[in-house]
């Protein structure tokens, strides 16, 4: 080899390494800056075309200024009724806030509950307070605290938004730190190497920095939307995916070194052997995420392109930065361990050789036992309800706004502070109010006046329409309240001349979100399955094998839902799941589950072409068992890190994906799929053909 060629072999990885160091140094800080362009406005989570979303737009016409309501609740620490003097003192306390920083409009008077055990008042805050929201709430609480011998609590949208902001406060540092620490610990324990885990982690961090920078620019120009949930999932997804792809390539590199190849030959061979499975895997996840663009829920659509950008950056890092680093480090990457021939090449004994032997000896027994176990778990899946998480379960720990809402519901109608909002014509407003009051489950209904509050004067008429607030008897997030809203919509529109009336508000939003999420699942699930089938058919050159793989990962998903239903109810103490949880769980588990099957079956096909299906299954499982299991454990650990954010939605996603990935890695990919392929034989690759094996298969 000429001197120029030798220098070129060193130059290319050096240039790639320098380029990625520039990316890491220049764009890395963006991983901590996404919060600057993130919005946690709950209205943005609503269905785009739902009736409750149209009501939000219609409501704006009835307000001189957009406001964020804050409900103040007074109770006596030891219980007992409030007298007129205390009610007057509470009213004066709220009135003292008028004109204060962050306060919009005039505060309402303090009204007693029917049992006279509590007082309630409403303060309107400016919706654009941002970081000033917490100080504004503190000012309200201090002023309300001037009523002697009372306990003051804050409820309503403003208090919920403040608690949500606190929940996401540590997402930039804590979540990323926990995820990286978990991945590093697992890599150090599994590979017993000093340098390789850090190289893989650095590559994942570089990928996250690049993805965050791209998403930051797009979000800053309103091309994509970012909220706390999308931000957290992006970090986990990139770290997990980049690590998985890196593990596959580094395992191939180690095999080549163990066979005696020099570092540059080993890198080229490892890259050629890995680029197909890694690219197919990344395409599966990215296209599965992009299918979320078909959703009518804004937060689902937001995750689609942001997650796909993260996957592209992860695969780019794994296929450029890592090969460059491995070429420069050579065998030192695995120090103090030494690359040795794998069982697939040298026949050395090990755990995965024993697993492969079990599958080879009794394939039918293995897949039958696995199938029975998965079906048993799947039998519990109907227990997982996805009608939304009740307000008192949104936060993992008891948030102040949740406790305040609980107090409010104990003394006032369950829907106090979160009424159903009816937008109707001024000519039929009186009839609509009367009809609304007659609906079972409605405590009261009153037209909003020029002061912006129900009662106390003639209705405020804007463009020929009137707003009516209907207070529900049941808690605003309860199933009973949702049924009341559905009936309210029917009864109101049955009033002559009120056919165009709209019913919205918090309960209606929950009801519409639940129905939209069900429609999204019916649309997106088949699309994702079709995408995966096409990619697998192209990669494996078979039709039966993709159907087999998709069926097994789908069964794994349903089995995971069954186990999750039991854990959510009896371990976490949750009554149900967020409406989006089943869809998120499906997209992540099916796409990522197919990932591992792609890694396995592409290797099995490679070995089967040379040695026949029986030996191909044994060799493929032995060669990939360790690395794919490690990748599954790493991905499960990264998603489990979402549990550090005290929100039920993310805790549920964390459990479903972490448990599902482990179940897929340890049972479906390690036992069920290899046993099925071993039992079916060459027919599993129909209509593709494998070359004849060198020895007759048993």
Rosetta blueprint (number, residue, H / E / L):
1 X L
2 X L
3 X H
4 X H
5 X H
6 X H
7 X H
8 X H
9 X H
10 X H
11 X H
12 X H
13 X H
14 X H
15 X H
16 X H
17 X H
18 X H
19 X H
20 X H
21 X H
22 X H
23 X H
24 X H
25 X H
26 X H
27 X H
28 X H
29 X H
30 X H
31 X H
32 X H
33 X L
34 X H
35 X H
36 X H
37 X H
38 X E
39 X L
40 X L
41 X L
42 X H
43 X H
44 X H
45 X H
46 X L
47 X E
48 X L
49 X L
50 X L
51 X H
52 X H
53 X H
54 X H
55 X H
56 X H
57 X H
58 X H
59 X H
60 X H
61 X H
62 X H
63 X L
64 X L
65 X L
66 X L
67 X E
68 X E
69 X E
70 X E
71 X E
72 X E
73 X E
74 X E
75 X E
76 X L
77 X L
78 X L
79 X L
80 X L
81 X L
82 X L
83 X L
84 X H
85 X H
86 X H
87 X H
88 X H
89 X H
90 X H
91 X H
92 X H
93 X H
94 X H
95 X H
96 X L
97 X L
98 X L
99 X L
100 X L
101 X L
102 X L
103 X E
104 X L
105 X L
106 X L
107 X L
108 X L
109 X L
110 X L
111 X E
112 X E
113 X L
114 X L
115 X L
116 X L
117 X L
118 X E
119 X E
120 X E
121 X E
122 X E
123 X E
124 X E
125 X E
126 X E
127 X L
128 X L
129 X L
130 X H
131 X H
132 X H
133 X H
134 X H
135 X H
136 X H
137 X H
138 X H
139 X H
140 X H
141 X H
142 X H
143 X H
144 X H
145 X L
146 X L
147 X L
148 X L
149 X L
150 X L
151 X E
152 X E
153 X E
154 X E
155 X E
156 X L
157 X H
158 X H
159 X H
160 X H
161 X H
162 X H
163 X H
164 X H
165 X H
166 X H
167 X H
168 X L
169 X L
170 X L
171 X H
172 X H
173 X H
174 X H
175 X H
176 X H
177 X H
178 X H
179 X H
180 X H
181 X H
182 X H
183 X H
184 X H
185 X H
186 X H
187 X H
188 X H
189 X H
190 X H
191 X H
192 X L
193 X L
194 X L
195 X H
196 X H
197 X H
198 X H
199 X H
200 X H
201 X H
202 X H
203 X H
204 X H
205 X H
206 X H
207 X H
208 X H
209 X H
210 X H
211 X H
212 X H
213 X H
214 X H
215 X H
216 X H
217 X H
218 X H
219 X H
220 X H
221 X L
222 X L
223 X L
224 X L
225 X L
226 X E
227 X L
228 X H
229 X H
230 X H
231 X H
232 X H
233 X H
234 X H
235 X H
236 X H
237 X H
238 X H
239 X H
240 X H
241 X H
242 X H
243 X H
244 X H
245 X H
246 X H
247 X H
248 X H
249 X H
250 X H
251 X H
252 X H
253 X H
254 X H
255 X H
256 X H
257 X H
258 X H
259 X L
260 X L
261 X L
262 X L
263 X H
264 X H
265 X H
266 X H
267 X H
268 X H
269 X H
270 X H
271 X H
272 X H
273 X H
274 X H
275 X H
276 X H
277 X H
278 X H
279 X H
280 X H
281 X H
282 X H
283 X H
284 X H
285 X H
286 X H
287 X H
288 X H
289 X H
290 X H
291 X H
292 X H
293 X H
294 X H
295 X L
296 X L
297 X E
298 X H
299 X H
300 X H
301 X H
302 X H
303 X H
304 X H
305 X H
306 X H
307 X H
308 X H
309 X H
310 X H
311 X H
312 X H
313 X H
314 X H
315 X H
316 X H
317 X H
318 X H
319 X H
320 X H
321 X H
322 X H
323 X H
324 X H
325 X H
326 X H
327 X H
328 X H
329 X H
330 X H
331 X H
332 X H
333 X H
334 X H
335 X L
336 X L
337 X L
338 X L
339 X L
340 X L
341 X L
342 X L
343 X H
344 X H
345 X H
346 X H
347 X L
348 X L
349 X L
350 X L
351 X H
352 X H
353 X H
354 X H
355 X H
356 X H
357 X H
358 X H
359 X H
360 X H
361 X H
362 X L
363 X H
364 X H
365 X H
366 X H
367 X H
368 X H
369 X H
370 X H
371 X H
372 X H
373 X H
374 X H
375 X H
376 X H
377 X H
378 X H
379 X L
380 X L
381 X H
382 X H
383 X H
384 X L
385 X L
386 X L
387 X L
388 X L
389 X L
390 X L
391 X H
392 X H
393 X H
394 X L
395 X E
396 X L
397 X L
398 X L
399 X L
400 X H
401 X H
402 X H
403 X H
404 X H
405 X H
406 X H
407 X H
408 X H
409 X H
410 X H
411 X H
412 X L
413 X L
414 X L
415 X L
416 X L
417 X L
418 X L
419 X L
420 X E
421 X E
422 X E
423 X E
424 X E
425 X E
426 X H
427 X H
428 X H
429 X H
430 X H
431 X H
432 X H
433 X H
434 X H
435 X H
436 X H
437 X H
438 X L
439 X L
440 X L
441 X L
442 X E
443 X E
444 X E
445 X E
446 X E
447 X E
448 X E
449 X E
450 X L
451 X L
452 X L
453 X L
454 X E
455 X L
456 X L
457 X L
458 X L
459 X E
460 X L
461 X L
462 X E
463 X L
464 X L
465 X E
466 X E
467 X E
468 X E
469 X E
470 X E
471 X E
472 X E
473 X L
474 X L
475 X L
476 X L
477 X L
478 X L
479 X H
480 X H
481 X H
482 X H
483 X H
484 X H
485 X H
486 X H
487 X H
488 X H
489 X H
490 X H
491 X H
492 X H
493 X H
494 X L
495 X L
496 X L
497 X L
498 X L
499 X L
500 X L
501 X L
502 X E
503 X E
504 X E
505 X L
506 X H
507 X H
508 X H
509 X H
510 X H
511 X H
512 X H
513 X H
514 X H
515 X H
516 X H
517 X H
518 X H
519 X H
520 X H
521 X H
522 X H
523 X H
524 X H
525 X H
526 X H
527 X H
528 X H
529 X H
530 X H
531 X H
532 X H
533 X H
534 X H
535 X H
536 X H
537 X H
538 X H
539 X H
540 X H
541 X L
542 X L
543 X L
544 X H
545 X H
546 X H
547 X H
548 X H
549 X H
550 X H
551 X H
552 X H
553 X H
554 X H
555 X H
556 X H
557 X H
558 X H
559 X H
560 X H
561 X H
562 X H
563 X H
564 X H
565 X H
566 X H
567 X H
568 X H
569 X H
570 X H
571 X L
572 X L
573 X L
574 X L
575 X L
576 X L
577 X L
578 X L
579 X L
580 X L
581 X H
582 X H
583 X H
584 X H
585 X H
586 X H
587 X H
588 X H
589 X H
590 X H
591 X H
592 X H
593 X H
594 X H
595 X H
596 X H
597 X H
598 X H
599 X H
600 X H
601 X H
602 X H
603 X H
604 X H
605 X H
606 X H
607 X H
608 X H
609 X H
610 X H
611 X H
612 X L
613 X H
614 X H
615 X H
616 X H
617 X H
618 X H
619 X H
620 X H
621 X H
622 X H
623 X H
624 X H
625 X H
626 X H
627 X H
628 X H
629 X H
630 X H
631 X H
632 X H
633 X H
634 X H
635 X H
636 X H
637 X H
638 X H
639 X H
640 X H
641 X H
642 X H
643 X H
644 X H
645 X L
646 X L
647 X E
648 X H
649 X H
650 X H
651 X H
652 X H
653 X H
654 X H
655 X H
656 X H
657 X H
658 X H
659 X H
660 X H
661 X H
662 X H
663 X H
664 X H
665 X H
666 X H
667 X H
668 X H
669 X H
670 X H
671 X H
672 X H
673 X H
674 X H
675 X H
676 X H
677 X H
678 X H
679 X H
680 X H
681 X H
682 X H
683 X H
684 X H
685 X H
686 X L
687 X L
688 X L
689 X L
690 X L
691 X L
692 X L
693 X L
694 X L
695 X L
696 X L
697 X L
698 X L
